[in-house]
Amino acid sequence: LFNKGAIDAPFELVPPTEEQSSHFTLQPQKGTIAPNGLQPIEITFSSMTMGPFKEEFQFNVIGSPKPVILTVRGCVTGLSLYFNIDGLHFGDVSFGFPQTLSCCLTNTSVVPITFRLRIPEDGSGQPSVTSFDQVKDNSRPSWVKGPLSQCPVEPVEFTITPSTATIPAGGSQEIKVTLCSNYVGKYNYQMLVDVDDVAEEVLAVPIKARCVVPQLRLVNTTLNFGQCDLKVPYQDTLTIVNCSPLPGCYGILPQKCQATAPLWYSSPEPCGIVQPYSTTEIPITIEAQALGNH
């Protein structure tokens, strides 16, 4: 507001209608402007209705027969976000081996957008167990009962990086999605995009995957040590073959009731990973504790 007069000009905003009040806030609503002075008016606007708008606000000025009219015009446009892909297709993934895919989220709006990404179908428990952690200890109960046996709540199998960020107008953000599956089966999930202060699920990207366990095969299923001396260690090797295009992991379970067993067995490499289309040699050590055939 500009006071062109030679005296002070007290002003006050005429109370806006209920419809105007739900979208506009003007500050200050009253005050006094010195001669040849200026009074900035801050206007805050928020609307969930798209399209053009025009509103008039009136200020009463003491001593003036007519109110001062402020006209506000504009157009509300919708948010414009899009991904550069039609979906995240992991294909076949190996149990416990993390796989990562990338995509790009672009903001073609004229304002910055703060987003949050989530996968509603994902678990809410502890992070899923990777095969790299699994092979560190062959005494884990999960070798026998599976990684989910100790989890009352389904694990978190997906990691989104970043899961939230602000994209400037006309900008883009690379998104990395990592799946570490602890469930053998198919995935038909969706990654949803929520926009702060606007709405949830403004965008969705399908996620498809199938988790499988590679079939590892022993070349020799029997180790024949022949005649052995009592309580003398002997060593031989087992050969594991992985004929699949996916990596797999193996674990030699600890011997039960070893103290009373007539034959002890162990391995200095009880756990490991077998890469696709490859073989692995596993050293096996035995030690006879009693006479006879074992």
C-alpha positions in Angstrom: 0.0 0.0 0.0 1.3 3.5 -0.9 0.2 6.7 0.9 0.3 9.5 -1.6 -1.2 12.0 0.8 0.4 14.6 3.1 -1.0 13.0 6.4 -0.9 9.6 8.1 -3.2 7.1 6.6 -4.6 4.5 9.1 -5.9 1.4 7.2 -7.6 -1.8 8.1 -8.5 -4.9 6.0 -12.2 -5.5 5.5 -12.8 -9.0 6.9 -12.6 -11.4 3.9 -15.3 -14.0 3.1 -15.1 -17.5 4.6 -14.1 -18.8 1.2 -11.3 -16.3 0.9 -10.1 -17.0 4.5 -9.7 -20.7 3.7 -7.1 -19.9 1.0 -5.6 -16.5 1.7 -3.8 -14.9 4.7 -2.8 -11.2 4.5 -0.4 -9.6 7.0 -0.6 -7.0 8.4 -4.3 -6.5 8.4 -4.2 -3.0 9.8 -1.7 -0.2 10.5 -0.8 3.4 9.7 1.2 4.5 6.6 3.2 7.7 6.9 3.0 10.4 4.1 4.6 9.1 0.9 5.2 5.8 2.8 4.9 2.2 1.7 3.4 -0.7 3.5 4.3 -4.2 2.2 1.4 -6.7 2.5 2.5 -10.3 2.7 0.0 -12.7 1.1 0.0 -16.4 1.8 -2.0 -18.6 -0.5 -2.9 -22.3 -0.4 -5.4 -24.2 -2.6 -6.2 -27.8 -3.5 -8.3 -26.7 -6.5 -6.5 -26.5 -9.8 -7.2 -23.7 -12.3 -7.2 -19.9 -12.5 -8.3 -17.7 -9.6 -9.1 -14.1 -9.0 -9.9 -12.5 -5.6 -10.5 -8.9 -4.4 -9.6 -7.6 -1.0 -10.6 -4.2 0.4 -8.8 -2.0 2.8 -10.7 0.8 4.6 -8.7 4.0 5.0 -9.8 6.6 7.6 -10.9 9.7 5.8 -11.3 8.1 2.4 -14.8 7.7 1.0 -13.9 4.5 -1.0 -11.9 1.5 0.1 -8.6 0.5 -1.5 -9.1 -2.6 -3.6 -6.3 -5.2 -4.0 -6.8 -7.7 -6.8 -5.0 -11.1 -6.6 -4.8 -13.2 -9.7 -3.1 -16.5 -10.5 -3.4 -20.1 -11.6 -3.0 -23.2 -9.6 -1.2 -26.0 -11.5 -0.9 -29.6 -10.5 2.4 -31.2 -9.5 4.3 -32.9 -12.3 6.5 -35.8 -11.3 7.5 -38.8 -13.5 9.9 -41.7 -13.4 12.1 -42.5 -16.3 11.1 -46.2 -16.2 7.8 -48.1 -16.3 8.8 -50.4 -13.4 11.7 -52.0 -11.4 12.1 -55.5 -12.8 14.7 -57.4 -10.8 14.0 -60.7 -12.6 15.4 -63.8 -10.7 17.4 -62.9 -7.6 19.3 -65.3 -5.4 18.2 -65.8 -1.8 20.1 -63.5 0.5 22.1 -61.8 -2.3 21.4 -58.0 -2.5 20.5 -56.7 -6.0 20.2 -53.0 -6.8 18.3 -51.2 -9.6 18.3 -47.4 -10.3 15.7 -45.0 -11.6 15.3 -41.3 -11.9 12.5 -39.1 -10.5 12.0 -35.8 -12.3 10.1 -32.7 -11.2 8.7 -30.8 -14.1 6.7 -28.5 -11.8 7.5 -24.8 -11.3 8.0 -25.3 -7.6 10.3 -27.6 -5.5 8.7 -30.9 -4.4 9.6 -32.8 -1.2 8.8 -36.5 -1.7 8.9 -39.7 0.4 9.1 -43.2 -1.1 7.7 -46.3 0.5 6.9 -49.9 -0.3 3.8 -50.8 1.7 4.1 -54.6 1.1 7.6 -54.7 2.6 8.2 -56.0 6.1 8.6 -53.8 9.2 11.0 -56.0 11.3 14.8 -56.2 11.3 16.7 -55.9 8.0 16.8 -59.2 6.0 19.9 -61.4 6.4 22.4 -61.3 3.6 24.3 -64.4 2.5 27.5 -62.6 3.2 26.5 -62.4 6.9 25.0 -65.9 6.8 28.3 -67.6 5.8 30.2 -65.9 8.7 28.8 -68.5 11.2 27.7 -72.0 10.5 26.1 -72.3 14.0 23.3 -69.8 13.1 19.8 -71.4 13.7 18.8 -70.1 10.3 21.0 -72.7 8.5 18.4 -75.3 9.7 15.2 -73.3 10.1 15.7 -70.5 7.6 16.4 -66.8 8.2 12.8 -66.0 9.1 12.5 -68.6 11.8 13.7 -66.1 14.5 11.7 -63.2 13.2 8.2 -62.6 14.7 7.8 -59.8 12.2 8.6 -60.0 8.5 12.0 -58.4 7.8 12.7 -55.3 5.8 13.9 -56.6 2.4 14.0 -53.3 0.4 16.3 -50.3 0.9 15.5 -47.1 -0.9 18.2 -44.5 -1.3 17.3 -41.7 -0.8 13.8 -42.5 0.6 13.1 -38.7 1.0 14.5 -35.6 -0.7 13.5 -32.3 -2.2 13.7 -31.9 -6.0 14.0 -28.4 -7.2 11.8 -27.1 -10.0 12.9 -28.8 -13.2 15.4 -31.0 -11.4 15.8 -34.8 -11.1 16.8 -37.2 -8.3 18.4 -40.6 -8.8 16.8 -43.4 -6.8 18.5 -46.7 -5.9 16.3 -49.6 -4.8 18.1 -52.6 -3.2 16.3 -56.0 -2.7 17.8 -58.6 -0.3 15.3 -61.3 -0.4 14.7 -63.8 2.5 11.5 -65.1 0.9 11.5 -67.7 -1.8 8.7 -66.7 -4.2 7.4 -63.9 -6.5 7.2 -60.2 -5.7 4.5 -58.0 -7.2 5.0 -54.8 -5.1 4.7 -51.1 -5.7 6.9 -48.2 -4.7 4.7 -45.3 -3.8 5.5 -41.6 -3.9 4.1 -39.3 -1.2 4.4 -35.5 -1.5 4.6 -33.5 1.7 1.7 -31.2 2.3 0.0 -32.3 -0.9 -1.1 -36.0 -1.0 -0.1 -39.6 -0.6 0.4 -42.0 -3.5 0.7 -39.4 -6.1 2.8 -41.8 -8.2 3.5 -45.5 -8.1 6.2 -47.7 -9.7 5.7 -51.5 -10.0 8.4 -53.8 -8.5 8.7 -57.3 -9.8 11.1 -60.0 -8.8 11.4 -63.8 -8.1 13.6 -65.1 -5.4 15.1 -68.6 -6.0 17.7 -70.8 -4.2 20.3 -72.1 -6.7 20.7 -75.9 -6.7 24.2 -76.7 -5.5 25.4 -80.2 -6.3 28.1 -82.4 -4.7 30.4 -84.1 -7.2 31.2 -86.8 -4.7 28.6 -87.6 -2.1 30.8 -90.1 -0.2 34.3 -89.6 1.2 36.2 -92.8 1.6 39.2 -92.3 3.9 40.0 -96.1 4.0 41.9 -97.4 7.1 42.6 -94.7 9.6 44.5 -94.7 12.9 42.6 -93.9 16.0 42.5 -90.2 17.0 44.7 -89.1 14.0 43.2 -86.4 11.8 42.8 -87.0 8.1 41.7 -84.6 5.4 39.9 -84.8 2.1 37.9 -82.5 0.0 34.2 -82.1 -1.1 33.5 -80.5 -4.4 30.4 -78.3 -4.8 29.2 -77.3 -8.3 26.9 -74.4 -9.0 25.4 -74.8 -12.5 23.0 -71.9 -12.2 23.5 -68.2 -13.3 23.0 -67.1 -9.7 25.4 -67.2 -6.7 24.6 -69.6 -3.8 26.0 -70.2 -0.3 26.7 -73.4 1.5 27.2 -74.3 5.2 28.4 -77.5 6.8 26.4 -77.8 10.0 28.3 -78.4 13.3 28.4 -82.0 14.4 25.8 -82.8 17.0 26.8 -84.6 20.2 30.4 -84.6 19.1 31.7 -85.7 22.5 30.0 -89.1 22.2 30.4 -89.5 18.4 32.6 -92.4 17.2 33.9 -90.2 14.4 34.5 -86.5 14.5 34.3 -84.3 11.4 34.9 -80.6 10.8 36.0 -78.1 8.2 38.3 -75.1 8.4 36.0 -73.5 5.8 32.5 -74.6 7.0 30.7 -71.8 5.1 31.2 -70.1 1.8 29.8 -68.7 -1.4 29.8 -70.5 -4.8 29.7 -68.1 -7.7 27.6 -68.8 -10.8 28.8 -71.6 -13.1 31.7 -72.5 -10.8 33.0 -75.1 -8.4 34.3 -74.8 -4.8 36.6 -77.2 -3.0 35.7 -77.7 0.7 38.3 -79.3 3.0 36.9 -81.9 5.4 38.8 -83.2 8.4 37.9 -86.4 10.2 39.2 -88.1 13.4 38.2 -91.6 14.5 37.4 -91.8 18.2 36.4 -95.5 18.3 37.4 -98.7 16.5 35.3 -100.1 13.7 33.6 -99.1 10.5 32.1 -95.6 10.3 
